[in-house]
Amino acid sequence: MGLRTQHGRSTSAARRHVPRPAQNGRGLQNTPLDCTSGRTTSVMTVLLKAQTYVSHVRQKEIGMRVGMTIERSRAKP
């Protein structure tokens, strides 16, 4: 990963969670915009990771299906 900061977190993790008060549960002290933006970015990264994983699995399935359909279409004529 990255070099460790004084908080014990790696720098990449610190970079990912830039708005720290939103993650610490002190979101009420922030402006509402900052709080929501921090939460949405973290949610977006999680969703993006899930999406890439799902799409990777789907691509395998779709590839198999496409291969089967191509074989069928070749066998017909």
mmJSON file of the N, C-alpha and C atoms, coordinates in Angstrom:
{"data_MODEL":{"atom_site":{
"group_PDB":["ATOM","ATOM","ATOM","ATOM","ATOM","ATOM","ATOM","ATOM","ATOM","ATOM","ATOM","ATOM","ATOM","ATOM","ATOM","ATOM","ATOM","ATOM","ATOM","ATOM","ATOM","ATOM","ATOM","ATOM","ATOM","ATOM","ATOM","ATOM","ATOM","ATOM","ATOM","ATOM","ATOM","ATOM","ATOM","ATOM","ATOM","ATOM","ATOM","ATOM","ATOM","ATOM","ATOM","ATOM","ATOM","ATOM","ATOM","ATOM","ATOM","ATOM","ATOM","ATOM","ATOM","ATOM","ATOM","ATOM","ATOM","ATOM","ATOM","ATOM","ATOM","ATOM","ATOM","ATOM","ATOM","ATOM","ATOM","ATOM","ATOM","ATOM","ATOM","ATOM","ATOM","ATOM","ATOM","ATOM","ATOM","ATOM","ATOM","ATOM","ATOM","ATOM","ATOM","ATOM","ATOM","ATOM","ATOM","ATOM","ATOM","ATOM","ATOM","ATOM","ATOM","ATOM","ATOM","ATOM","ATOM","ATOM","ATOM","ATOM","ATOM","ATOM","ATOM","ATOM","ATOM","ATOM","ATOM","ATOM","ATOM","ATOM","ATOM","ATOM","ATOM","ATOM","ATOM","ATOM","ATOM","ATOM","ATOM","ATOM","ATOM","ATOM","ATOM","ATOM","ATOM","ATOM","ATOM","ATOM","ATOM","ATOM","ATOM","ATOM","ATOM","ATOM","ATOM","ATOM","ATOM","ATOM","ATOM","ATOM","ATOM","ATOM","ATOM","ATOM","ATOM","ATOM","ATOM","ATOM","ATOM","ATOM","ATOM","ATOM","ATOM","ATOM","ATOM","ATOM","ATOM","ATOM","ATOM","ATOM","ATOM","ATOM","ATOM","ATOM","ATOM","ATOM","ATOM","ATOM","ATOM","ATOM","ATOM","ATOM","ATOM","ATOM","ATOM","ATOM","ATOM","ATOM","ATOM","ATOM","ATOM","ATOM","ATOM","ATOM","ATOM","ATOM","ATOM","ATOM","ATOM","ATOM","ATOM","ATOM","ATOM","ATOM","ATOM","ATOM","ATOM","ATOM","ATOM","ATOM","ATOM","ATOM","ATOM","ATOM","ATOM","ATOM","ATOM","ATOM","ATOM","ATOM","ATOM","ATOM","ATOM","ATOM","ATOM","ATOM","ATOM","ATOM","ATOM","ATOM","ATOM","ATOM","ATOM","ATOM","ATOM","ATOM","ATOM","ATOM","ATOM","ATOM","ATOM"],
"id":[1,2,3,4,5,6,7,8,9,10,11,12,13,14,15,16,17,18,19,20,21,22,23,24,25,26,27,28,29,30,31,32,33,34,35,36,37,38,39,40,41,42,43,44,45,46,47,48,49,50,51,52,53,54,55,56,57,58,59,60,61,62,63,64,65,66,67,68,69,70,71,72,73,74,75,76,77,78,79,80,81,82,83,84,85,86,87,88,89,90,91,92,93,94,95,96,97,98,99,100,101,102,103,104,105,106,107,108,109,110,111,112,113,114,115,116,117,118,119,120,121,122,123,124,125,126,127,128,129,130,131,132,133,134,135,136,137,138,139,140,141,142,143,144,145,146,147,148,149,150,151,152,153,154,155,156,157,158,159,160,161,162,163,164,165,166,167,168,169,170,171,172,173,174,175,176,177,178,179,180,181,182,183,184,185,186,187,188,189,190,191,192,193,194,195,196,197,198,199,200,201,202,203,204,205,206,207,208,209,210,211,212,213,214,215,216,217,218,219,220,221,222,223,224,225,226,227,228,229,230,231],
"type_symbol":["N","C","C","N","C","C","N","C","C","N","C","C","N","C","C","N","C","C","N","C","C","N","C","C","N","C","C","N","C","C","N","C","C","N","C","C","N","C","C","N","C","C","N","C","C","N","C","C","N","C","C","N","C","C","N","C","C","N","C","C","N","C","C","N","C","C","N","C","C","N","C","C","N","C","C","N","C","C","N","C","C","N","C","C","N","C","C","N","C","C","N","C","C","N","C","C","N","C","C","N","C","C","N","C","C","N","C","C","N","C","C","N","C","C","N","C","C","N","C","C","N","C","C","N","C","C","N","C","C","N","C","C","N","C","C","N","C","C","N","C","C","N","C","C","N","C","C","N","C","C","N","C","C","N","C","C","N","C","C","N","C","C","N","C","C","N","C","C","N","C","C","N","C","C","N","C","C","N","C","C","N","C","C","N","C","C","N","C","C","N","C","C","N","C","C","N","C","C","N","C","C","N","C","C","N","C","C","N","C","C","N","C","C","N","C","C","N","C","C","N","C","C","N","C","C","N","C","C","N","C","C"],
"label_atom_id":["N","CA","C","N","CA","C","N","CA","C","N","CA","C","N","CA","C","N","CA","C","N","CA","C","N","CA","C","N","CA","C","N","CA","C","N","CA","C","N","CA","C","N","CA","C","N","CA","C","N","CA","C","N","CA","C","N","CA","C","N","CA","C","N","CA","C","N","CA","C","N","CA","C","N","CA","C","N","CA","C","N","CA","C","N","CA","C","N","CA","C","N","CA","C","N","CA","C","N","CA","C","N","CA","C","N","CA","C","N","CA","C","N","CA","C","N","CA","C","N","CA","C","N","CA","C","N","CA","C","N","CA","C","N","CA","C","N","CA","C","N","CA","C","N","CA","C","N","CA","C","N","CA","C","N","CA","C","N","CA","C","N","CA","C","N","CA","C","N","CA","C","N","CA","C","N","CA","C","N","CA","C","N","CA","C","N","CA","C","N","CA","C","N","CA","C","N","CA","C","N","CA","C","N","CA","C","N","CA","C","N","CA","C","N","CA","C","N","CA","C","N","CA","C","N","CA","C","N","CA","C","N","CA","C","N","CA","C","N","CA","C","N","CA","C","N","CA","C","N","CA","C","N","CA","C","N","CA","C","N","CA","C","N","CA","C","N","CA","C"],
"label_alt_id":[null,null,null,null,null,null,null,null,null,null,null,null,null,null,null,null,null,null,null,null,null,null,null,null,null,null,null,null,null,null,null,null,null,null,null,null,null,null,null,null,null,null,null,null,null,null,null,null,null,null,null,null,null,null,null,null,null,null,null,null,null,null,null,null,null,null,null,null,null,null,null,null,null,null,null,null,null,null,null,null,null,null,null,null,null,null,null,null,null,null,null,null,null,null,null,null,null,null,null,null,null,null,null,null,null,null,null,null,null,null,null,null,null,null,null,null,null,null,null,null,null,null,null,null,null,null,null,null,null,null,null,null,null,null,null,null,null,null,null,null,null,null,null,null,null,null,null,null,null,null,null,null,null,null,null,null,null,null,null,null,null,null,null,null,null,null,null,null,null,null,null,null,null,null,null,null,null,null,null,null,null,null,null,null,null,null,null,null,null,null,null,null,null,null,null,null,null,null,null,null,null,null,null,null,null,null,null,null,null,null,null,null,null,null,null,null,null,null,null,null,null,null,null,null,null,null,null,null,null,null,null],
"label_comp_id":["MET","MET","MET","GLY","GLY","GLY","LEU","LEU","LEU","ARG","ARG","ARG","THR","THR","THR","GLN","GLN","GLN","HIS","HIS","HIS","GLY","GLY","GLY","ARG","ARG","ARG","SER","SER","SER","THR","THR","THR","SER","SER","SER","ALA","ALA","ALA","ALA","ALA","ALA","ARG","ARG","ARG","ARG","ARG","ARG","HIS","HIS","HIS","VAL","VAL","VAL","PRO","PRO","PRO","ARG","ARG","ARG","PRO","PRO","PRO","ALA","ALA","ALA","GLN","GLN","GLN","ASN","ASN","ASN","GLY","GLY","GLY","ARG","ARG","ARG","GLY","GLY","GLY","LEU","LEU","LEU","GLN","GLN","GLN","ASN","ASN","ASN","THR","THR","THR","PRO","PRO","PRO","LEU","LEU","LEU","ASP","ASP","ASP","CYS","CYS","CYS","THR","THR","THR","SER","SER","SER","GLY","GLY","GLY","ARG","ARG","ARG","THR","THR","THR","THR","THR","THR","SER","SER","SER","VAL","VAL","VAL","MET","MET","MET","THR","THR","THR","VAL","VAL","VAL","LEU","LEU","LEU","LEU","LEU","LEU","LYS","LYS","LYS","ALA","ALA","ALA","GLN","GLN","GLN","THR","THR","THR","TYR","TYR","TYR","VAL","VAL","VAL","SER","SER","SER","HIS","HIS","HIS","VAL","VAL","VAL","ARG","ARG","ARG","GLN","GLN","GLN","LYS","LYS","LYS","GLU","GLU","GLU","ILE","ILE","ILE","GLY","GLY","GLY","MET","MET","MET","ARG","ARG","ARG","VAL","VAL","VAL","GLY","GLY","GLY","MET","MET","MET","THR","THR","THR","ILE","ILE","ILE","GLU","GLU","GLU","ARG","ARG","ARG","SER","SER","SER","ARG","ARG","ARG","ALA","ALA","ALA","LYS","LYS","LYS","PRO","PRO","PRO"],
"label_asym_id":["A","A","A","A","A","A","A","A","A","A","A","A","A","A","A","A","A","A","A","A","A","A","A","A","A","A","A","A","A","A","A","A","A","A","A","A","A","A","A","A","A","A","A","A","A","A","A","A","A","A","A","A","A","A","A","A","A","A","A","A","A","A","A","A","A","A","A","A","A","A","A","A","A","A","A","A","A","A","A","A","A","A","A","A","A","A","A","A","A","A","A","A","A","A","A","A","A","A","A","A","A","A","A","A","A","A","A","A","A","A","A","A","A","A","A","A","A","A","A","A","A","A","A","A","A","A","A","A","A","A","A","A","A","A","A","A","A","A","A","A","A","A","A","A","A","A","A","A","A","A","A","A","A","A","A","A","A","A","A","A","A","A","A","A","A","A","A","A","A","A","A","A","A","A","A","A","A","A","A","A","A","A","A","A","A","A","A","A","A","A","A","A","A","A","A","A","A","A","A","A","A","A","A","A","A","A","A","A","A","A","A","A","A","A","A","A","A","A","A","A","A","A","A","A","A","A","A","A","A","A","A"],
"label_entity_id":["1","1","1","1","1","1","1","1","1","1","1","1","1","1","1","1","1","1","1","1","1","1","1","1","1","1","1","1","1","1","1","1","1","1","1","1","1","1","1","1","1","1","1","1","1","1","1","1","1","1","1","1","1","1","1","1","1","1","1","1","1","1","1","1","1","1","1","1","1","1","1","1","1","1","1","1","1","1","1","1","1","1","1","1","1","1","1","1","1","1","1","1","1","1","1","1","1","1","1","1","1","1","1","1","1","1","1","1","1","1","1","1","1","1","1","1","1","1","1","1","1","1","1","1","1","1","1","1","1","1","1","1","1","1","1","1","1","1","1","1","1","1","1","1","1","1","1","1","1","1","1","1","1","1","1","1","1","1","1","1","1","1","1","1","1","1","1","1","1","1","1","1","1","1","1","1","1","1","1","1","1","1","1","1","1","1","1","1","1","1","1","1","1","1","1","1","1","1","1","1","1","1","1","1","1","1","1","1","1","1","1","1","1","1","1","1","1","1","1","1","1","1","1","1","1","1","1","1","1","1","1"],
"label_seq_id":[1,1,1,2,2,2,3,3,3,4,4,4,5,5,5,6,6,6,7,7,7,8,8,8,9,9,9,10,10,10,11,11,11,12,12,12,13,13,13,14,14,14,15,15,15,16,16,16,17,17,17,18,18,18,19,19,19,20,20,20,21,21,21,22,22,22,23,23,23,24,24,24,25,25,25,26,26,26,27,27,27,28,28,28,29,29,29,30,30,30,31,31,31,32,32,32,33,33,33,34,34,34,35,35,35,36,36,36,37,37,37,38,38,38,39,39,39,40,40,40,41,41,41,42,42,42,43,43,43,44,44,44,45,45,45,46,46,46,47,47,47,48,48,48,49,49,49,50,50,50,51,51,51,52,52,52,53,53,53,54,54,54,55,55,55,56,56,56,57,57,57,58,58,58,59,59,59,60,60,60,61,61,61,62,62,62,63,63,63,64,64,64,65,65,65,66,66,66,67,67,67,68,68,68,69,69,69,70,70,70,71,71,71,72,72,72,73,73,73,74,74,74,75,75,75,76,76,76,77,77,77],
"pdbx_PDB_ins_code":[null,null,null,null,null,null,null,null,null,null,null,null,null,null,null,null,null,null,null,null,null,null,null,null,null,null,null,null,null,null,null,null,null,null,null,null,null,null,null,null,null,null,null,null,null,null,null,null,null,null,null,null,null,null,null,null,null,null,null,null,null,null,null,null,null,null,null,null,null,null,null,null,null,null,null,null,null,null,null,null,null,null,null,null,null,null,null,null,null,null,null,null,null,null,null,null,null,null,null,null,null,null,null,null,null,null,null,null,null,null,null,null,null,null,null,null,null,null,null,null,null,null,null,null,null,null,null,null,null,null,null,null,null,null,null,null,null,null,null,null,null,null,null,null,null,null,null,null,null,null,null,null,null,null,null,null,null,null,null,null,null,null,null,null,null,null,null,null,null,null,null,null,null,null,null,null,null,null,null,null,null,null,null,null,null,null,null,null,null,null,null,null,null,null,null,null,null,null,null,null,null,null,null,null,null,null,null,null,null,null,null,null,null,null,null,null,null,null,null,null,null,null,null,null,null,null,null,null,null,null,null],
"Cartn_x":[0.853,0.0,0.888,0.467,1.262,2.068,2.812,3.552,2.582,2.931,2.001,2.119,0.974,0.961,1.02,1.019,1.123,-0.138,-1.244,-2.477,-2.501,-1.512,-1.499,-2.21,-2.89,-3.532,-2.52,-2.693,-1.841,-2.298,-1.393,-1.7,-2.807,-2.868,-3.915,-5.286,-5.396,-6.676,-7.015,-6.014,-6.247,-6.683,-6.111,-6.484,-7.914,-8.294,-9.636,-10.688,-10.442,-11.414,-10.933,-11.0,-10.509,-11.37,-12.707,-13.496,-13.614,-12.638,-12.58,-13.728,-14.156,-15.234,-16.516,-16.781,-17.975,-17.859,-16.65,-16.466,-16.447,-16.034,-15.902,-17.229,-18.308,-19.594,-19.831,-18.922,-19.123,-19.623,-20.429,-20.873,-21.721,-22.332,-23.187,-22.371,-21.093,-20.251,-19.903,-19.902,-19.559,-20.718,-20.462,-21.569,-22.267,-23.581,-24.287,-23.74,-23.346,-22.825,-21.57,-20.652,-19.399,-19.667,-20.566,-20.89,-21.437,-22.427,-23.042,-22.039,-21.213,-20.255,-19.273,-18.835,-17.922,-18.556,-19.797,-20.488,-20.722,-21.177,-21.497,-20.244,-19.117,-17.903,-17.51,-17.6,-17.24,-18.217,-19.506,-20.507,-20.24,-19.876,-19.614,-18.437,-17.375,-16.228,-16.645,-17.446,-17.901,-18.745,-19.676,-20.539,-19.713,-18.713,-17.884,-17.138,-16.582,-15.88,-16.834,-18.031,-19.019,-19.395,-19.574,-19.965,-18.895,-17.633,-16.565,-16.513,-16.689,-16.668,-17.82,-19.026,-20.21,-20.06,-19.585,-19.448,-18.419,-17.368,-16.362,-16.996,-17.812,-18.487,-19.465,-20.198,-21.191,-20.509,-19.355,-18.647,-18.327,-17.942,-17.668,-18.931,-20.058,-21.323,-21.722,-21.645,-22.048,-21.142,-19.849,-18.917,-19.274,-19.634,-20.043,-21.303,-22.278,-23.538,-23.283,-22.462,-22.178,-21.497,-20.554,-19.876,-20.855,-21.797,-22.789,-23.688,-24.128,-25.022,-24.295,-23.011,-22.238,-22.134,-21.877,-21.79,-23.118,-24.221,-25.549,-25.795,-25.482,-25.748,-24.874,-23.694,-22.826,-23.376,-23.944,-24.442,-25.697,-26.491,-27.763,-27.57,-26.752,-26.659,-25.7],
"Cartn_y":[-1.202,0.0,1.251,2.259,3.48,3.535,4.604,4.794,5.086,4.623,4.8,6.207,6.808,8.136,7.993,9.115,9.053,8.472,8.431,7.869,6.354,5.765,4.325,3.882,4.793,4.479,4.625,3.837,4.049,5.309,5.901,7.175,7.007,5.841,5.633,5.654,5.054,5.069,6.493,7.232,8.62,9.442,9.152,9.879,9.54,8.285,7.882,8.58,8.639,9.26,10.666,11.561,12.922,13.662,13.705,14.377,13.499,13.607,12.683,12.843,14.078,14.212,13.49,13.385,12.672,11.19,10.632,9.218,8.978,9.983,9.794,9.883,10.17,10.291,11.675,12.633,14.019,14.844,14.235,14.906,16.122,16.198,17.34,18.619,18.498,19.687,20.268,19.426,19.913,20.693,21.322,21.828,20.612,20.67,19.502,19.038,19.998,19.655,18.797,19.217,18.498,17.086,16.985,15.693,14.748,15.234,14.372,14.016,14.984,14.701,13.63,13.705,12.695,11.319,11.262,9.97,9.434,10.305,9.821,9.326,9.994,9.543,8.155,7.921,6.602,5.556,5.912,4.981,4.705,5.751,5.588,4.649,4.776,3.885,2.448,2.24,0.877,0.339,1.16,0.731,0.451,1.295,1.121,-0.211,-0.525,-1.798,-2.961,-2.867,-3.932,-4.057,-2.922,-2.915,-3.59,-3.258,-3.846,-5.352,-5.787,-7.224,-7.919,-7.33,-7.938,-7.971,-6.86,-6.806,-7.84,-8.057,-9.059,-10.444,-10.754,-12.058,-12.166,-11.077,-11.077,-11.274,-10.631,-10.749,-12.205,-12.959,-14.383,-15.084,-14.834,-15.473,-15.073,-13.762,-13.266,-13.861,-13.942,-14.519,-15.959,-16.735,-18.12,-18.169,-17.296,-17.273,-16.921,-15.886,-15.445,-16.569,-17.241,-18.357,-19.444,-19.764,-20.799,-20.376,-19.106,-18.64,-18.636,-18.279,-18.272,-19.698,-20.655,-22.049,-22.516,-22.134,-22.523,-21.937,-20.632,-19.982,-20.603,-21.051,-21.7,-23.075,-23.765,-25.118,-25.109,-24.022,-23.98,-24.087,-23.251,-23.329,-24.438],
"Cartn_z":[0.0,0.0,0.0,0.778,0.835,2.116,2.295,3.538,4.668,5.876,6.993,7.565,7.866,8.475,9.987,10.698,12.154,12.786,12.038,12.584,12.453,11.796,11.622,10.359,9.7,8.431,7.307,6.264,5.099,4.372,3.613,2.965,1.94,1.295,0.294,0.954,2.136,2.852,3.269,3.727,4.133,2.923,1.765,0.568,0.159,0.35,-0.039,0.813,2.118,3.028,3.361,2.39,2.62,3.633,3.496,4.53,5.767,6.679,7.799,8.802,9.145,10.139,9.738,8.442,7.997,8.344,8.244,8.56,10.068,10.83,12.267,13.002,12.299,12.952,13.523,13.244,13.683,12.511,11.658,10.445,10.724,11.923,12.243,12.375,12.742,12.883,11.515,10.501,9.163,8.576,7.451,6.653,6.048,5.85,5.323,3.976,3.146,1.824,1.952,2.829,3.004,3.508,4.471,5.064,3.994,3.241,2.237,1.148,0.748,-0.321,0.143,1.383,1.912,1.921,2.369,2.425,1.027,0.122,-1.219,-1.932,-1.733,-2.42,-1.926,-0.609,-0.084,-0.604,-0.632,-1.162,-2.631,-3.364,-4.788,-5.022,-4.21,-4.398,-4.14,-3.088,-2.774,-3.918,-4.398,-5.497,-6.745,-6.987,-8.17,-8.106,-6.921,-6.763,-6.985,-6.378,-6.556,-8.027,-8.688,-10.099,-10.953,-10.704,-11.518,-11.3,-10.036,-9.754,-10.464,-10.335,-10.944,-12.457,-13.03,-14.482,-14.945,-14.144,-14.486,-14.539,-13.518,-13.487,-14.644,-14.9,-15.98,-17.328,-17.497,-18.777,-19.08,-18.057,-18.265,-18.747,-18.029,-18.411,-19.825,-20.109,-21.43,-22.504,-22.214,-23.172,-23.498,-22.46,-22.68,-23.535,-23.2,-23.957,-25.417,-25.628,-26.998,-27.769,-27.128,-27.779,-28.179,-27.277,-27.572,-28.724,-28.709,-29.781,-31.119,-31.113,-32.362,-32.898,-32.014,-32.448,-33.036,-32.375,-32.875,-34.261,-34.415,-35.704,-36.8,-36.459,-37.454,-37.819,-36.838,-37.083,-37.953,-37.898,-38.639,-40.162,-40.797,-42.268,-42.718],
"occupancy":[1.0,1.0,1.0,1.0,1.0,1.0,1.0,1.0,1.0,1.0,1.0,1.0,1.0,1.0,1.0,1.0,1.0,1.0,1.0,1.0,1.0,1.0,1.0,1.0,1.0,1.0,1.0,1.0,1.0,1.0,1.0,1.0,1.0,1.0,1.0,1.0,1.0,1.0,1.0,1.0,1.0,1.0,1.0,1.0,1.0,1.0,1.0,1.0,1.0,1.0,1.0,1.0,1.0,1.0,1.0,1.0,1.0,1.0,1.0,1.0,1.0,1.0,1.0,1.0,1.0,1.0,1.0,1.0,1.0,1.0,1.0,1.0,1.0,1.0,1.0,1.0,1.0,1.0,1.0,1.0,1.0,1.0,1.0,1.0,1.0,1.0,1.0,1.0,1.0,1.0,1.0,1.0,1.0,1.0,1.0,1.0,1.0,1.0,1.0,1.0,1.0,1.0,1.0,1.0,1.0,1.0,1.0,1.0,1.0,1.0,1.0,1.0,1.0,1.0,1.0,1.0,1.0,1.0,1.0,1.0,1.0,1.0,1.0,1.0,1.0,1.0,1.0,1.0,1.0,1.0,1.0,1.0,1.0,1.0,1.0,1.0,1.0,1.0,1.0,1.0,1.0,1.0,1.0,1.0,1.0,1.0,1.0,1.0,1.0,1.0,1.0,1.0,1.0,1.0,1.0,1.0,1.0,1.0,1.0,1.0,1.0,1.0,1.0,1.0,1.0,1.0,1.0,1.0,1.0,1.0,1.0,1.0,1.0,1.0,1.0,1.0,1.0,1.0,1.0,1.0,1.0,1.0,1.0,1.0,1.0,1.0,1.0,1.0,1.0,1.0,1.0,1.0,1.0,1.0,1.0,1.0,1.0,1.0,1.0,1.0,1.0,1.0,1.0,1.0,1.0,1.0,1.0,1.0,1.0,1.0,1.0,1.0,1.0,1.0,1.0,1.0,1.0,1.0,1.0,1.0,1.0,1.0,1.0,1.0,1.0,1.0,1.0,1.0,1.0,1.0,1.0],
"B_iso_or_equiv":[0.0,0.0,0.0,0.0,0.0,0.0,0.0,0.0,0.0,0.0,0.0,0.0,0.0,0.0,0.0,0.0,0.0,0.0,0.0,0.0,0.0,0.0,0.0,0.0,0.0,0.0,0.0,0.0,0.0,0.0,0.0,0.0,0.0,0.0,0.0,0.0,0.0,0.0,0.0,0.0,0.0,0.0,0.0,0.0,0.0,0.0,0.0,0.0,0.0,0.0,0.0,0.0,0.0,0.0,0.0,0.0,0.0,0.0,0.0,0.0,0.0,0.0,0.0,0.0,0.0,0.0,0.0,0.0,0.0,0.0,0.0,0.0,0.0,0.0,0.0,0.0,0.0,0.0,0.0,0.0,0.0,0.0,0.0,0.0,0.0,0.0,0.0,0.0,0.0,0.0,0.0,0.0,0.0,0.0,0.0,0.0,0.0,0.0,0.0,0.0,0.0,0.0,0.0,0.0,0.0,0.0,0.0,0.0,0.0,0.0,0.0,0.0,0.0,0.0,0.0,0.0,0.0,0.0,0.0,0.0,0.0,0.0,0.0,0.0,0.0,0.0,0.0,0.0,0.0,0.0,0.0,0.0,0.0,0.0,0.0,0.0,0.0,0.0,0.0,0.0,0.0,0.0,0.0,0.0,0.0,0.0,0.0,0.0,0.0,0.0,0.0,0.0,0.0,0.0,0.0,0.0,0.0,0.0,0.0,0.0,0.0,0.0,0.0,0.0,0.0,0.0,0.0,0.0,0.0,0.0,0.0,0.0,0.0,0.0,0.0,0.0,0.0,0.0,0.0,0.0,0.0,0.0,0.0,0.0,0.0,0.0,0.0,0.0,0.0,0.0,0.0,0.0,0.0,0.0,0.0,0.0,0.0,0.0,0.0,0.0,0.0,0.0,0.0,0.0,0.0,0.0,0.0,0.0,0.0,0.0,0.0,0.0,0.0,0.0,0.0,0.0,0.0,0.0,0.0,0.0,0.0,0.0,0.0,0.0,0.0,0.0,0.0,0.0,0.0,0.0,0.0],
"pdbx_formal_charge":[null,null,null,null,null,null,null,null,null,null,null,null,null,null,null,null,null,null,null,null,null,null,null,null,null,null,null,null,null,null,null,null,null,null,null,null,null,null,null,null,null,null,null,null,null,null,null,null,null,null,null,null,null,null,null,null,null,null,null,null,null,null,null,null,null,null,null,null,null,null,null,null,null,null,null,null,null,null,null,null,null,null,null,null,null,null,null,null,null,null,null,null,null,null,null,null,null,null,null,null,null,null,null,null,null,null,null,null,null,null,null,null,null,null,null,null,null,null,null,null,null,null,null,null,null,null,null,null,null,null,null,null,null,null,null,null,null,null,null,null,null,null,null,null,null,null,null,null,null,null,null,null,null,null,null,null,null,null,null,null,null,null,null,null,null,null,null,null,null,null,null,null,null,null,null,null,null,null,null,null,null,null,null,null,null,null,null,null,null,null,null,null,null,null,null,null,null,null,null,null,null,null,null,null,null,null,null,null,null,null,null,null,null,null,null,null,null,null,null,null,null,null,null,null,null,null,null,null,null,null,null],
"auth_seq_id":[1,1,1,2,2,2,3,3,3,4,4,4,5,5,5,6,6,6,7,7,7,8,8,8,9,9,9,10,10,10,11,11,11,12,12,12,13,13,13,14,14,14,15,15,15,16,16,16,17,17,17,18,18,18,19,19,19,20,20,20,21,21,21,22,22,22,23,23,23,24,24,24,25,25,25,26,26,26,27,27,27,28,28,28,29,29,29,30,30,30,31,31,31,32,32,32,33,33,33,34,34,34,35,35,35,36,36,36,37,37,37,38,38,38,39,39,39,40,40,40,41,41,41,42,42,42,43,43,43,44,44,44,45,45,45,46,46,46,47,47,47,48,48,48,49,49,49,50,50,50,51,51,51,52,52,52,53,53,53,54,54,54,55,55,55,56,56,56,57,57,57,58,58,58,59,59,59,60,60,60,61,61,61,62,62,62,63,63,63,64,64,64,65,65,65,66,66,66,67,67,67,68,68,68,69,69,69,70,70,70,71,71,71,72,72,72,73,73,73,74,74,74,75,75,75,76,76,76,77,77,77],
"auth_comp_id":["MET","MET","MET","GLY","GLY","GLY","LEU","LEU","LEU","ARG","ARG","ARG","THR","THR","THR","GLN","GLN","GLN","HIS","HIS","HIS","GLY","GLY","GLY","ARG","ARG","ARG","SER","SER","SER","THR","THR","THR","SER","SER","SER","ALA","ALA","ALA","ALA","ALA","ALA","ARG","ARG","ARG","ARG","ARG","ARG","HIS","HIS","HIS","VAL","VAL","VAL","PRO","PRO","PRO","ARG","ARG","ARG","PRO","PRO","PRO","ALA","ALA","ALA","GLN","GLN","GLN","ASN","ASN","ASN","GLY","GLY","GLY","ARG","ARG","ARG","GLY","GLY","GLY","LEU","LEU","LEU","GLN","GLN","GLN","ASN","ASN","ASN","THR","THR","THR","PRO","PRO","PRO","LEU","LEU","LEU","ASP","ASP","ASP","CYS","CYS","CYS","THR","THR","THR","SER","SER","SER","GLY","GLY","GLY","ARG","ARG","ARG","THR","THR","THR","THR","THR","THR","SER","SER","SER","VAL","VAL","VAL","MET","MET","MET","THR","THR","THR","VAL","VAL","VAL","LEU","LEU","LEU","LEU","LEU","LEU","LYS","LYS","LYS","ALA","ALA","ALA","GLN","GLN","GLN","THR","THR","THR","TYR","TYR","TYR","VAL","VAL","VAL","SER","SER","SER","HIS","HIS","HIS","VAL","VAL","VAL","ARG","ARG","ARG","GLN","GLN","GLN","LYS","LYS","LYS","GLU","GLU","GLU","ILE","ILE","ILE","GLY","GLY","GLY","MET","MET","MET","ARG","ARG","ARG","VAL","VAL","VAL","GLY","GLY","GLY","MET","MET","MET","THR","THR","THR","ILE","ILE","ILE","GLU","GLU","GLU","ARG","ARG","ARG","SER","SER","SER","ARG","ARG","ARG","ALA","ALA","ALA","LYS","LYS","LYS","PRO","PRO","PRO"],
"auth_asym_id":["A","A","A","A","A","A","A","A","A","A","A","A","A","A","A","A","A","A","A","A","A","A","A","A","A","A","A","A","A","A","A","A","A","A","A","A","A","A","A","A","A","A","A","A","A","A","A","A","A","A","A","A","A","A","A","A","A","A","A","A","A","A","A","A","A","A","A","A","A","A","A","A","A","A","A","A","A","A","A","A","A","A","A","A","A","A","A","A","A","A","A","A","A","A","A","A","A","A","A","A","A","A","A","A","A","A","A","A","A","A","A","A","A","A","A","A","A","A","A","A","A","A","A","A","A","A","A","A","A","A","A","A","A","A","A","A","A","A","A","A","A","A","A","A","A","A","A","A","A","A","A","A","A","A","A","A","A","A","A","A","A","A","A","A","A","A","A","A","A","A","A","A","A","A","A","A","A","A","A","A","A","A","A","A","A","A","A","A","A","A","A","A","A","A","A","A","A","A","A","A","A","A","A","A","A","A","A","A","A","A","A","A","A","A","A","A","A","A","A","A","A","A","A","A","A","A","A","A","A","A","A"],
"auth_atom_id":["N","CA","C","N","CA","C","N","CA","C","N","CA","C","N","CA","C","N","CA","C","N","CA","C","N","CA","C","N","CA","C","N","CA","C","N","CA","C","N","CA","C","N","CA","C","N","CA","C","N","CA","C","N","CA","C","N","CA","C","N","CA","C","N","CA","C","N","CA","C","N","CA","C","N","CA","C","N","CA","C","N","CA","C","N","CA","C","N","CA","C","N","CA","C","N","CA","C","N","CA","C","N","CA","C","N","CA","C","N","CA","C","N","CA","C","N","CA","C","N","CA","C","N","CA","C","N","CA","C","N","CA","C","N","CA","C","N","CA","C","N","CA","C","N","CA","C","N","CA","C","N","CA","C","N","CA","C","N","CA","C","N","CA","C","N","CA","C","N","CA","C","N","CA","C","N","CA","C","N","CA","C","N","CA","C","N","CA","C","N","CA","C","N","CA","C","N","CA","C","N","CA","C","N","CA","C","N","CA","C","N","CA","C","N","CA","C","N","CA","C","N","CA","C","N","CA","C","N","CA","C","N","CA","C","N","CA","C","N","CA","C","N","CA","C","N","CA","C","N","CA","C","N","CA","C","N","CA","C","N","CA","C","N","CA","C","N","CA","C"],
"pdbx_PDB_model_num":[1,1,1,1,1,1,1,1,1,1,1,1,1,1,1,1,1,1,1,1,1,1,1,1,1,1,1,1,1,1,1,1,1,1,1,1,1,1,1,1,1,1,1,1,1,1,1,1,1,1,1,1,1,1,1,1,1,1,1,1,1,1,1,1,1,1,1,1,1,1,1,1,1,1,1,1,1,1,1,1,1,1,1,1,1,1,1,1,1,1,1,1,1,1,1,1,1,1,1,1,1,1,1,1,1,1,1,1,1,1,1,1,1,1,1,1,1,1,1,1,1,1,1,1,1,1,1,1,1,1,1,1,1,1,1,1,1,1,1,1,1,1,1,1,1,1,1,1,1,1,1,1,1,1,1,1,1,1,1,1,1,1,1,1,1,1,1,1,1,1,1,1,1,1,1,1,1,1,1,1,1,1,1,1,1,1,1,1,1,1,1,1,1,1,1,1,1,1,1,1,1,1,1,1,1,1,1,1,1,1,1,1,1,1,1,1,1,1,1,1,1,1,1,1,1,1,1,1,1,1,1]
}}}
